[in-house]
Amino acid sequence: MSSSASSVDALSRAAGPAAAVRAKPRLSPLLQWRLFVLNLIGVDALMLGAALYLAYSVRFTVPLPLFQLDVEPSFQHYQVLAVIFTLVWLSIFAAGGLYRRQHLLGGTDEYALVFRSIMYGLVVIIFVEFLRPDLVFARAWLLLAGAFCFGLVALGRFGLRRLAYVLRRRGYFLSTAVIVGANDEGRRLAEQLLDGRYSGLNIMGFVDEKVPAGTPIVRHLAALGSVDQLEEIIHQYNVTEVILAASAISTRNNLLEVFRRYGVSDQVTVRLSSGLYEIITTGLTIAHFAYTPLVSINKARLTGADRLLKLALDYGLAIPGLLLTWPIYLLIALAIKLDSPGPVFHRRRVMGVNGKQYDAFKFRTMHIDGEAILAAHPELQAELARNHKLKNDPRITRAGRLLRKLSLDELPQVFNVLRGEMSLVGPRMIAPDEVAMYNRWDINLLTVKPGITGLWQVSGRSDISYEERVRLDMFYIRNWTIWSDVQLLLQTIPAVIRGHGAY
């Protein structure tokens, strides 16, 4: 890595817009994060206190059948307990990493960590009560406090996260980064990380041995120089994150050299993309054979507790939802029958887990002679073969167009959920002839159940390209948590109301 700083200056000028940096904030990155954490502690303390007070009000003042109100609780006693329990939970938050930078502004994992910390706090308090019989409080108050604490703390952190996203547009809470490797994997990484609001990164450009400096790569990003010039590039742009596209590293020695120089550095964090492992989203297991560690591929993406949680979410919402909405089914069936001849339901043959095919139920939205109608429009046949969707489909009935706009045609898929063929949230279901379009990603797609809604649904639906739909499906599978399912269900409501991309 020997090159003059002046050569990098020349490269930065050649890079043009790729070298454009956001307006530099007045506060240093370290001070930004310290102020954010201090505010976060304050918000957590405020929310914990509010939750404990709300639990007191519900337990002792709301006339519910489950609670006995013939007691005279000491408000001062519960005030003292609230202060102590707030300090206990704040300490557990700190010990659990909820104030560490790597756990902040990172998605639903933060909420999962909040939930675990609240549970740990409840266990600690109950254990202390067992050891100290003189510690008296209503257990219903504590259980209510736990539920309210999670809800309000999550809400407070959600609000701060939204504020941080706004500030990131102005250059705050961002880490300057370069991507080593301008191949296909490096380009995909850049596309995914370019939105600094969510990635927390200000991507400066690419470092690649085979691409001349100044060559445009992705959008406004260009090549900044070669791997030999990485040290100078880091100093030139004040880089704090070096992201290695694993498939772009030409030799093992180059990879080891980068980690040797920056792997233990306090100023630079080196991150390696998952490369081949990104394709295998089912997870890996290490087993020892004759003291030799070997990696094997798990055969299913969701197992054990994760599978049970997802099943509980599916059946816990699908069954009550069906019981509440059955009158809507009757009204839709009547509208379909009055609008055009044909059956009420349509069966679509699609791919399920492990490649097992099944019939996905939908309300019929097309004329029964749809193929004959489409035969008169060869240009639409080409569009359908390319995107598996038509923006202006002459086969759709009047009632069907409204059903699709409101996504009501997908309501019968609740029966597929109850039959164990689908989930409420999952990747987009595809027909057998679409599998080839997923290329190497199909080995991941078929490891989880398709979903009625998913990341593709809340990200533009049919208005996004097919390649983007594939990428969103893979992102969902690779990063699944029960919290992401809950978040996507909540985001589906405004997405359906807006109706963007629904046709």
C-alpha positions as CSV (number, residue, x, y, z in Angstrom):
1,M,0.0,0.0,0.0
2,S,2.5,2.5,-1.1
3,S,1.4,5.6,-2.9
4,S,1.7,9.4,-2.4
5,A,-1.1,11.4,-0.9
6,S,-0.9,13.7,-3.9
7,S,-1.8,10.8,-6.1
8,V,-4.9,10.3,-4.1
9,D,-5.8,13.9,-4.4
10,A,-5.7,13.5,-8.1
11,L,-7.9,10.4,-7.8
12,S,-10.4,12.3,-5.7
13,R,-10.6,15.0,-8.3
14,A,-11.1,12.4,-11.0
15,A,-13.8,10.7,-9.0
16,G,-16.0,13.7,-9.4
17,P,-19.4,13.3,-7.7
18,A,-18.3,10.1,-6.1
19,A,-16.2,12.1,-3.8
20,A,-18.9,14.5,-2.8
21,V,-19.4,14.5,1.0
22,R,-22.4,15.6,2.9
23,A,-22.1,18.9,4.8
24,K,-19.9,18.3,7.8
25,P,-21.8,18.6,11.1
26,R,-20.4,21.0,13.7
27,L,-20.2,18.3,16.3
28,S,-17.6,15.5,16.2
29,P,-19.0,11.9,15.6
30,L,-17.9,10.9,19.1
31,L,-19.8,13.9,20.7
32,Q,-22.8,13.2,18.5
33,W,-23.2,9.7,19.8
34,R,-22.5,10.7,23.4
35,L,-25.3,13.2,23.2
36,F,-27.6,10.7,21.6
37,V,-27.0,8.1,24.3
38,L,-27.5,10.7,27.0
39,N,-30.8,11.7,25.5
40,L,-31.7,8.0,25.0
41,I,-31.1,7.3,28.7
42,G,-33.3,10.2,29.6
43,V,-36.1,9.0,27.3
44,D,-35.8,5.5,28.7
45,A,-36.0,6.7,32.3
46,L,-39.0,8.9,31.5
47,M,-40.8,6.1,29.7
48,L,-40.0,3.6,32.5
49,G,-41.4,6.0,35.1
50,A,-44.5,6.7,33.0
51,A,-45.1,2.9,32.6
52,L,-44.8,2.3,36.3
53,Y,-47.2,5.1,37.1
54,L,-49.6,3.9,34.4
55,A,-49.5,0.4,35.8
56,Y,-50.3,1.8,39.3
57,S,-53.3,3.7,37.9
58,V,-54.6,0.7,36.0
59,R,-54.1,-1.7,39.0
60,F,-55.5,0.5,41.7
61,T,-57.9,2.9,40.1
62,V,-59.5,1.2,37.1
63,P,-62.4,-1.0,38.2
64,L,-61.6,-4.2,36.3
65,P,-63.0,-7.6,37.4
66,L,-59.5,-9.1,37.7
67,F,-58.4,-6.6,40.3
68,Q,-59.5,-6.1,43.9
69,L,-59.9,-2.4,44.7
70,D,-60.7,-2.9,48.4
71,V,-57.1,-2.2,49.4
72,E,-55.5,1.1,50.3
73,P,-52.2,1.2,48.5
74,S,-49.5,3.7,49.6
75,F,-48.7,5.9,46.7
76,Q,-45.5,7.0,48.4
77,H,-44.4,3.3,48.7
78,Y,-45.0,2.7,45.0
79,Q,-43.2,5.9,44.1
80,V,-40.1,4.6,45.9
81,L,-40.4,1.3,44.2
82,A,-40.8,3.0,40.8
83,V,-37.5,4.9,41.3
84,I,-35.7,1.7,42.4
85,F,-37.2,-0.4,39.5
86,T,-36.4,2.3,37.0
87,L,-32.8,2.2,38.1
88,V,-32.7,-1.6,38.0
89,W,-34.0,-1.6,34.4
90,L,-31.7,1.1,33.3
91,S,-28.8,-0.9,34.7
92,I,-30.0,-4.0,32.8
93,F,-30.3,-1.9,29.7
94,A,-26.7,-0.8,30.0
95,A,-25.4,-4.3,30.8
96,G,-27.4,-5.7,27.9
97,G,-25.8,-3.3,25.4
98,L,-28.8,-1.1,24.8
99,Y,-26.6,2.0,24.9
100,R,-23.8,0.6,22.7
101,R,-23.6,2.1,19.3
102,Q,-23.7,-1.2,17.4
103,H,-27.2,-1.9,18.9
104,L,-28.7,1.5,18.1
105,L,-30.6,2.6,15.1
106,G,-30.2,-0.8,13.6
107,G,-33.8,-2.1,13.1
108,T,-36.0,-4.5,15.0
109,D,-33.1,-6.2,16.8
110,E,-33.1,-3.2,19.1
111,Y,-36.7,-3.8,20.1
112,A,-36.0,-7.5,20.7
113,L,-33.1,-6.5,23.0
114,V,-35.5,-4.1,24.9
115,F,-38.0,-7.0,25.3
116,R,-35.3,-9.3,26.7
117,S,-34.0,-6.7,29.1
118,I,-37.5,-6.0,30.4
119,M,-38.0,-9.7,31.0
120,Y,-34.6,-10.0,32.7
121,G,-35.7,-7.1,35.0
122,L,-38.9,-8.8,35.9
123,V,-37.0,-12.0,36.8
124,V,-34.5,-10.0,38.9
125,I,-37.3,-8.2,40.8
126,I,-39.3,-11.4,41.4
127,F,-36.1,-13.1,42.7
128,V,-35.3,-10.2,45.1
129,E,-38.9,-10.3,46.3
130,F,-38.5,-14.0,47.1
131,L,-35.3,-13.3,49.1
132,R,-36.8,-10.3,50.8
133,P,-40.3,-11.0,52.2
134,D,-40.5,-7.4,53.5
135,L,-40.5,-6.1,49.9
136,V,-44.2,-5.9,49.3
137,F,-46.0,-4.9,46.1
138,A,-48.9,-6.1,44.0
139,R,-47.7,-8.7,41.5
140,A,-50.4,-7.6,39.1
141,W,-48.9,-4.1,39.2
142,L,-45.5,-5.6,38.3
143,L,-46.8,-7.6,35.4
144,L,-48.7,-4.6,34.1
145,A,-45.5,-2.5,34.5
146,G,-43.5,-5.0,32.5
147,A,-46.0,-4.8,29.6
148,F,-46.2,-1.0,29.7
149,C,-42.5,-0.6,30.1
150,F,-41.8,-2.5,26.9
151,G,-44.5,-0.6,25.0
152,L,-43.5,2.9,26.1
153,V,-39.7,2.3,25.9
154,A,-40.1,0.9,22.4
155,L,-42.2,3.9,21.5
156,G,-39.7,6.4,22.9
157,R,-36.8,4.7,21.1
158,F,-38.9,4.7,17.9
159,G,-39.4,8.4,18.2
160,L,-35.7,9.0,18.7
161,R,-34.9,6.8,15.8
162,R,-37.1,8.9,13.5
163,L,-35.4,12.0,14.7
164,A,-32.0,10.4,14.0
165,Y,-33.1,9.6,10.5
166,V,-34.0,13.2,9.9
167,L,-30.6,14.3,11.3
168,R,-28.8,11.8,9.1
169,R,-30.0,13.8,6.1
170,R,-27.9,16.6,7.5
171,G,-24.8,14.5,8.0
172,Y,-25.2,13.5,11.7
173,F,-24.8,9.9,13.0
174,L,-23.1,8.8,9.8
175,S,-19.9,6.8,9.3
176,T,-17.8,7.4,6.3
177,A,-17.3,4.2,4.3
178,V,-15.6,2.8,1.2
179,I,-16.4,-0.5,-0.5
180,V,-13.5,-2.7,-1.5
181,G,-14.6,-4.4,-4.7
182,A,-16.5,-3.0,-7.7
183,N,-17.8,-6.3,-8.9
184,D,-21.5,-7.4,-8.9
185,E,-21.4,-8.1,-5.2
186,G,-19.8,-4.7,-4.4
187,R,-22.4,-2.9,-6.6
188,R,-25.3,-4.7,-4.8
189,L,-23.8,-3.8,-1.4
190,A,-23.7,-0.1,-2.5
191,E,-27.3,-0.2,-3.7
192,Q,-28.4,-1.6,-0.4
193,L,-26.3,0.8,1.7
194,L,-26.7,4.1,-0.2
195,D,-29.7,5.2,1.9
196,G,-27.8,6.6,4.8
197,R,-30.9,7.1,6.9
198,Y,-31.1,3.3,7.5
199,S,-27.5,2.1,6.8
200,G,-25.9,4.9,8.9
201,L,-23.1,5.0,6.2
202,N,-21.9,7.8,3.9
203,I,-20.5,5.7,1.0
204,M,-17.6,7.6,-0.6
205,G,-16.9,5.2,-3.4
206,F,-15.1,2.0,-4.4
207,V,-11.6,0.7,-4.1
208,D,-10.7,-1.8,-6.8
209,E,-7.6,-3.0,-8.4
210,K,-9.1,-3.5,-11.9
211,V,-11.2,-0.3,-12.2
212,P,-9.4,3.1,-13.0
213,A,-10.0,5.9,-10.6
214,G,-12.9,8.1,-11.6
215,T,-14.8,5.4,-13.4
216,P,-18.5,5.7,-12.5
217,I,-19.8,2.5,-10.8
218,V,-23.2,3.0,-9.1
219,R,-25.3,6.2,-9.3
220,H,-23.0,9.0,-8.1
221,L,-20.3,6.6,-6.8
222,A,-17.1,6.0,-8.7
223,A,-13.8,4.2,-8.2
224,L,-11.4,6.1,-5.8
225,G,-8.3,4.0,-6.3
226,S,-6.7,0.6,-6.0
227,V,-6.3,-1.6,-2.9
228,D,-2.6,-0.5,-2.7
229,Q,-3.9,3.0,-2.1
230,L,-6.4,2.1,0.6
231,E,-4.4,3.7,3.4
232,E,-4.1,7.0,1.6
233,I,-7.8,6.9,0.7
234,I,-8.7,6.2,4.3
235,H,-6.8,9.3,5.4
236,Q,-8.0,11.4,2.5
237,Y,-11.8,10.8,3.2
238,N,-11.6,10.2,6.9
239,V,-13.0,6.7,6.4
240,T,-14.1,4.8,9.5
241,E,-15.7,1.8,7.8
242,V,-14.1,-0.4,5.2
243,I,-16.5,-2.9,3.7
244,L,-15.0,-5.8,1.8
245,A,-17.0,-7.5,-0.9
246,A,-15.8,-11.1,-0.3
247,S,-16.0,-12.2,-3.9
248,A,-14.0,-9.2,-5.1
249,I,-10.8,-10.0,-3.1
250,S,-8.4,-11.5,-5.7
251,T,-6.1,-13.3,-3.3
252,R,-6.3,-14.6,0.3
253,N,-3.1,-12.6,1.0
254,N,-4.9,-9.3,0.1
255,L,-7.7,-10.1,2.4
256,L,-5.4,-11.0,5.3
257,E,-3.4,-7.9,4.7
258,V,-6.4,-5.6,5.0
259,F,-7.4,-7.4,8.3
260,R,-3.9,-7.2,9.6
261,R,-3.7,-3.5,9.1
262,Y,-7.2,-2.4,10.1
263,G,-8.8,-5.4,11.9
264,V,-7.7,-4.2,15.3
265,S,-7.6,-0.5,14.6
266,D,-9.5,1.9,16.9
267,Q,-10.1,4.3,14.0
268,V,-11.3,1.9,11.2
269,T,-13.8,-0.9,11.4
270,V,-13.4,-3.6,8.7
271,R,-16.6,-5.5,7.7
272,L,-16.7,-8.5,5.4
273,S,-19.7,-9.2,3.3
274,S,-21.1,-12.7,3.6
275,G,-20.3,-13.7,0.0
276,L,-21.3,-17.3,-0.6
277,Y,-22.9,-17.5,2.9
278,E,-25.3,-14.7,1.8
279,I,-26.7,-17.3,-0.6
280,I,-27.3,-19.9,2.1
281,T,-29.8,-18.1,4.3
282,T,-30.8,-21.2,6.2
283,G,-27.8,-20.8,8.5
284,L,-24.7,-22.8,9.2
285,T,-23.7,-25.2,12.0
286,I,-20.2,-26.1,13.1
287,A,-19.6,-29.7,14.2
288,H,-16.4,-31.4,15.2
289,F,-15.2,-34.6,13.6
290,A,-12.0,-36.0,15.1
291,Y,-11.3,-32.6,16.5
292,T,-11.7,-31.0,13.1
293,P,-14.4,-28.3,12.8
294,L,-16.6,-28.7,9.7
295,V,-19.4,-26.4,8.6
296,S,-22.8,-27.9,7.6
297,I,-25.9,-26.2,6.1
298,N,-29.1,-26.3,8.1
299,K,-32.0,-27.8,6.1
300,A,-34.6,-25.3,7.3
301,R,-34.5,-21.5,7.9
302,L,-36.8,-21.5,11.0
303,T,-36.6,-24.1,13.7
304,G,-37.3,-24.5,17.3
305,A,-38.6,-21.4,19.2
306,D,-38.5,-19.3,16.0
307,R,-40.8,-21.6,14.2
308,L,-43.2,-21.7,17.2
309,L,-43.3,-17.9,17.5
310,K,-44.1,-17.5,13.8
311,L,-46.9,-20.2,14.0
312,A,-48.3,-18.4,17.1
313,L,-48.4,-15.1,15.2
314,D,-50.0,-16.7,12.1
315,Y,-52.8,-18.6,13.9
316,G,-53.2,-16.0,16.7
317,L,-54.1,-13.3,14.0
318,A,-55.6,-15.5,11.2
319,I,-58.3,-17.2,13.3
320,P,-59.7,-14.0,15.0
321,G,-59.3,-12.2,11.7
322,L,-61.4,-14.7,9.9
323,L,-64.1,-14.7,12.5
324,L,-64.3,-10.9,12.3
325,T,-64.3,-10.5,8.6
326,W,-66.5,-13.4,7.3
327,P,-69.3,-10.9,6.4
328,I,-66.9,-9.1,4.1
329,Y,-66.3,-12.4,2.3
330,L,-70.0,-12.8,1.7
331,L,-70.3,-9.3,0.3
332,I,-67.2,-9.7,-2.0
333,A,-68.6,-13.1,-3.3
334,L,-71.9,-11.4,-4.1
335,A,-70.2,-8.6,-5.9
336,I,-68.1,-11.0,-8.0
337,K,-71.2,-13.0,-9.0
338,L,-73.2,-9.9,-10.0
339,D,-70.3,-8.4,-12.0
340,S,-69.3,-11.3,-14.2
341,P,-70.0,-15.0,-14.8
342,G,-67.7,-17.6,-13.2
343,P,-66.6,-19.0,-9.9
344,V,-66.0,-16.8,-6.8
345,F,-62.5,-18.2,-6.0
346,H,-59.5,-18.6,-8.2
347,R,-56.8,-21.2,-7.5
348,R,-53.2,-20.3,-8.4
349,R,-50.6,-23.0,-8.4
350,V,-47.5,-21.7,-6.5
351,M,-44.3,-22.9,-4.9
352,G,-44.2,-23.7,-1.2
353,V,-41.6,-24.8,1.3
354,N,-39.0,-27.3,-0.1
355,G,-40.5,-26.9,-3.5
356,K,-43.9,-28.4,-2.6
357,Q,-46.6,-26.9,-4.8
358,Y,-50.0,-25.9,-3.5
359,D,-53.1,-23.9,-4.7
360,A,-53.2,-20.4,-3.3
361,F,-56.8,-19.1,-2.9
362,K,-57.8,-15.7,-4.2
363,F,-61.1,-14.0,-5.0
364,R,-61.5,-14.2,-8.8
365,T,-60.7,-10.8,-10.3
366,M,-60.5,-11.7,-14.0
367,H,-62.9,-12.7,-16.7
368,I,-63.1,-16.5,-17.3
369,D,-62.0,-16.0,-20.9
370,G,-59.0,-14.0,-19.9
371,E,-56.6,-15.9,-22.1
372,A,-58.6,-15.1,-25.2
373,I,-58.7,-11.5,-24.2
374,L,-54.9,-11.4,-23.7
375,A,-54.3,-13.1,-27.0
376,A,-55.4,-10.0,-28.8
377,H,-52.6,-7.9,-27.1
378,P,-49.2,-9.4,-28.0
379,E,-47.4,-6.4,-26.4
380,L,-49.1,-7.2,-23.1
381,Q,-48.1,-10.8,-23.4
382,A,-44.5,-9.8,-23.6
383,E,-44.9,-7.5,-20.6
384,L,-46.5,-10.3,-18.6
385,A,-43.7,-12.8,-19.5
386,R,-41.1,-10.2,-18.4
387,N,-42.7,-8.9,-15.1
388,H,-45.4,-11.5,-14.3
389,K,-47.6,-8.5,-13.8
390,L,-49.6,-6.2,-16.1
391,K,-50.2,-2.6,-15.1
392,N,-53.2,-2.3,-17.4
393,D,-54.7,-5.8,-17.6
394,P,-57.7,-6.0,-19.9
395,R,-58.6,-9.4,-18.3
396,I,-59.5,-7.8,-15.0
397,T,-63.2,-7.3,-14.2
398,R,-64.7,-4.1,-12.7
399,A,-65.1,-5.7,-9.3
400,G,-61.7,-7.2,-9.6
401,R,-60.0,-3.9,-10.2
402,L,-61.4,-2.6,-6.9
403,L,-60.5,-5.8,-5.1
404,R,-56.9,-5.6,-6.3
405,K,-56.7,-1.9,-5.4
406,L,-57.6,-2.6,-1.8
407,S,-55.8,-6.0,-1.8
408,L,-59.1,-7.6,-0.8
409,D,-58.6,-10.3,-3.5
410,E,-55.9,-11.9,-1.2
411,L,-58.2,-12.4,1.8
412,P,-58.9,-16.1,1.1
413,Q,-55.2,-16.8,1.5
414,V,-56.0,-16.8,5.2
415,F,-57.2,-20.3,4.5
416,N,-53.8,-21.2,3.2
417,V,-52.3,-19.9,6.4
418,L,-54.6,-22.1,8.5
419,R,-53.7,-25.1,6.3
420,G,-50.0,-24.4,7.1
421,E,-49.1,-23.6,3.5
422,M,-48.5,-19.9,3.9
423,S,-47.7,-17.3,6.6
424,L,-49.1,-13.9,7.2
425,V,-45.7,-12.4,6.5
426,G,-43.1,-13.9,4.2
427,P,-41.5,-13.7,0.7
428,R,-43.7,-13.2,-2.3
429,M,-45.3,-16.4,-3.6
430,I,-44.3,-17.4,-7.0
431,A,-45.5,-19.7,-9.7
432,P,-43.3,-22.7,-10.7
433,D,-42.1,-21.0,-13.9
434,E,-40.8,-18.1,-11.9
435,V,-38.3,-20.1,-10.0
436,A,-35.7,-19.8,-12.7
437,M,-35.8,-16.0,-12.4
438,Y,-34.4,-16.3,-8.8
439,N,-31.3,-18.0,-10.2
440,R,-29.1,-19.1,-7.3
441,W,-31.4,-17.5,-4.8
442,D,-34.1,-20.2,-5.2
443,I,-32.4,-22.4,-2.6
444,N,-33.3,-19.7,-0.1
445,L,-36.7,-18.8,-1.3
446,L,-38.1,-22.3,-0.7
447,T,-36.9,-22.6,2.9
448,V,-39.7,-20.5,4.3
449,K,-43.5,-20.2,3.6
450,P,-44.7,-17.5,1.2
451,G,-46.5,-14.6,2.9
452,I,-49.8,-12.8,2.3
453,T,-47.7,-9.6,2.9
454,G,-44.0,-9.0,3.1
455,L,-41.2,-6.6,2.5
456,W,-42.1,-6.3,-1.2
457,Q,-45.7,-5.4,-0.2
458,V,-44.7,-2.3,1.8
459,S,-41.9,-1.3,-0.6
460,G,-43.9,-0.5,-3.7
461,R,-45.6,-3.8,-4.6
462,S,-45.8,-4.0,-8.4
463,D,-44.1,-0.7,-9.0
464,I,-40.7,-2.1,-8.2
465,S,-38.7,-4.2,-10.6
466,Y,-38.6,-7.9,-10.5
467,E,-34.9,-7.9,-9.5
468,E,-35.8,-5.6,-6.6
469,R,-38.5,-8.0,-5.5
470,V,-36.0,-10.8,-5.5
471,R,-33.6,-8.8,-3.4
472,L,-36.3,-7.8,-0.9
473,D,-37.3,-11.4,-0.5
474,M,-33.7,-12.5,0.1
475,F,-33.3,-9.6,2.6
476,Y,-36.4,-10.7,4.5
477,I,-35.3,-14.4,4.7
478,R,-31.7,-13.5,5.7
479,N,-32.7,-11.1,8.4
480,W,-36.0,-12.6,9.8
481,T,-37.1,-12.0,13.4
482,I,-40.5,-12.1,14.9
483,W,-40.2,-8.4,15.4
484,S,-39.7,-7.8,11.7
485,D,-42.9,-9.7,11.1
486,V,-44.8,-7.5,13.5
487,Q,-43.3,-4.4,12.0
488,L,-44.2,-5.5,8.4
489,L,-47.8,-6.3,9.5
490,L,-48.1,-2.8,10.9
491,Q,-46.6,-1.2,7.8
492,T,-48.9,-3.2,5.5
493,I,-51.9,-1.2,6.7
494,P,-50.8,2.2,5.4
495,A,-49.4,0.5,2.3
496,V,-52.8,-1.0,1.5
497,I,-54.6,2.3,2.2
498,R,-52.2,4.2,-0.2
499,G,-52.7,1.5,-2.8
500,H,-49.4,2.3,-4.6
501,G,-48.4,-0.5,-7.0
502,A,-51.6,-2.4,-6.6
503,Y,-53.0,-3.6,-9.9
